[in-house]
Amino acid sequence: MDYWSECVAEALEDADIAANKEQIATITSWVEGAHENYGLATGSECIPNPLSQENETLKRELRIERDKVHCDECGGKGRITHNGPCHSSNSECMQCRGEGRYSL
């Protein structure tokens, strides 16, 4: 006996309702159909899963981070120091915007 037939037979037995095999088979087919169409009836299949959206966003961000390369302009420090005869300055690297890595 398959899962749904067994469920229907036990439910009928618990409710003290007598049913023959054909009646149980008819009820089982209705229960199986209802189960298969539940998402369509309630719209639950149309609602996007927020966790899968978040997961896709995180995967995209990870790919972007993995594709970044070491910045040769600042040596990966994110800052560039310019030493002059009278002064020195320290500024954010224009190539990597202070991150030390950048996307190609």
ZICOR-V757522 format. One record per residue. N is the residue number from 1. RES is the residue in three letters. OMEGA is omega as a letter, one per 20 degrees, with the letter a starting at -180 (* if undefined). BURIAL is # if it has 16 or more other ideal C-beta (glycine too) atoms within 10 Angstrom, else .. D_CENTER is the distance of its C-alpha to the mean C-alpha in Angstrom with 1 decimal. Layout:
n: <N | N>
res: <RES | RES>
omega: <OMEGA | OMEGA>
burial: <BURIAL | BURIAL>
d_center: <D_CENTER | D_CENTER>
//
This chain:
n: <1 | 2 | 3 | 4 | 5 | 6 | 7 | 8 | 9 | 10 | 11 | 12 | 13 | 14 | 15 | 16 | 17 | 18 | 19 | 20 | 21 | 22 | 23 | 24 | 25 | 26 | 27 | 28 | 29 | 30 | 31 | 32 | 33 | 34 | 35 | 36 | 37 | 38 | 39 | 40 | 41 | 42 | 43 | 44 | 45 | 46 | 47 | 48 | 49 | 50 | 51 | 52 | 53 | 54 | 55 | 56 | 57 | 58 | 59 | 60 | 61 | 62 | 63 | 64 | 65 | 66 | 67 | 68 | 69 | 70 | 71 | 72 | 73 | 74 | 75 | 76 | 77 | 78 | 79 | 80 | 81 | 82 | 83 | 84 | 85 | 86 | 87 | 88 | 89 | 90 | 91 | 92 | 93 | 94 | 95 | 96 | 97 | 98 | 99 | 100 | 101 | 102 | 103 | 104>
res: <MET | ASP | TYR | TRP | SER | GLU | CYS | VAL | ALA | GLU | ALA | LEU | GLU | ASP | ALA | ASP | ILE | ALA | ALA | ASN | LYS | GLU | GLN | ILE | ALA | THR | ILE | THR | SER | TRP | VAL | GLU | GLY | ALA | HIS | GLU | ASN | TYR | GLY | LEU | ALA | THR | GLY | SER | GLU | CYS | ILE | PRO | ASN | PRO | LEU | SER | GLN | GLU | ASN | GLU | THR | LEU | LYS | ARG | GLU | LEU | ARG | ILE | GLU | ARG | ASP | LYS | VAL | HIS | CYS | ASP | GLU | CYS | GLY | GLY | LYS | GLY | ARG | ILE | THR | HIS | ASN | GLY | PRO | CYS | HIS | SER | SER | ASN | SER | GLU | CYS | MET | GLN | CYS | ARG | GLY | GLU | GLY | ARG | TYR | SER | LEU>
omega: <a | a | a | r | r | r | a | a | r | r | r | r | r | r | a | r | r | r | r | a | a | r | r | r | r | r | r | a | r | r | r | r | r | r | a | a | a | a | r | a | a | a | a | r | a | a | a | r | a | r | r | r | r | r | r | r | r | r | r | r | r | r | r | r | a | a | a | r | r | a | r | a | a | a | r | a | a | a | r | r | r | r | r | a | a | a | r | r | a | a | r | r | r | a | a | a | r | a | a | r | r | r | r | *>
burial: <. | . | . | # | # | . | . | # | # | . | . | . | . | . | . | . | . | . | . | . | . | . | . | # | . | . | # | # | . | . | . | . | . | . | . | . | . | . | . | . | . | . | . | . | . | . | . | . | . | . | . | . | . | . | . | . | . | . | . | . | . | . | . | . | . | . | . | . | . | . | # | . | . | # | . | . | . | # | . | # | . | . | . | . | . | . | . | . | . | . | . | . | # | . | # | # | . | . | . | # | . | . | . | .>
d_center: <36.7 | 33.1 | 30.5 | 30.9 | 34.7 | 34.9 | 33.0 | 35.2 | 38.4 | 37.6 | 36.8 | 40.1 | 42.0 | 40.7 | 41.8 | 45.1 | 44.8 | 46.5 | 45.0 | 45.9 | 43.7 | 43.6 | 42.6 | 39.8 | 38.6 | 38.7 | 36.7 | 34.2 | 33.6 | 33.0 | 30.6 | 28.6 | 28.6 | 27.5 | 24.6 | 23.5 | 23.8 | 22.4 | 19.3 | 21.6 | 24.1 | 21.8 | 19.4 | 16.4 | 15.0 | 15.5 | 13.4 | 9.8 | 7.3 | 7.0 | 4.4 | 2.0 | 4.7 | 5.1 | 3.3 | 5.2 | 7.9 | 8.4 | 8.8 | 11.2 | 13.0 | 13.5 | 15.0 | 17.2 | 18.4 | 19.2 | 21.2 | 23.4 | 26.9 | 29.6 | 31.8 | 35.4 | 36.8 | 36.4 | 35.9 | 32.4 | 33.9 | 32.7 | 36.3 | 39.5 | 42.9 | 45.9 | 49.2 | 52.3 | 55.9 | 56.0 | 52.4 | 48.9 | 45.6 | 42.0 | 39.3 | 35.6 | 35.0 | 34.7 | 32.9 | 29.9 | 30.3 | 30.8 | 27.8 | 29.7 | 27.2 | 26.3 | 24.4 | 26.8>
//
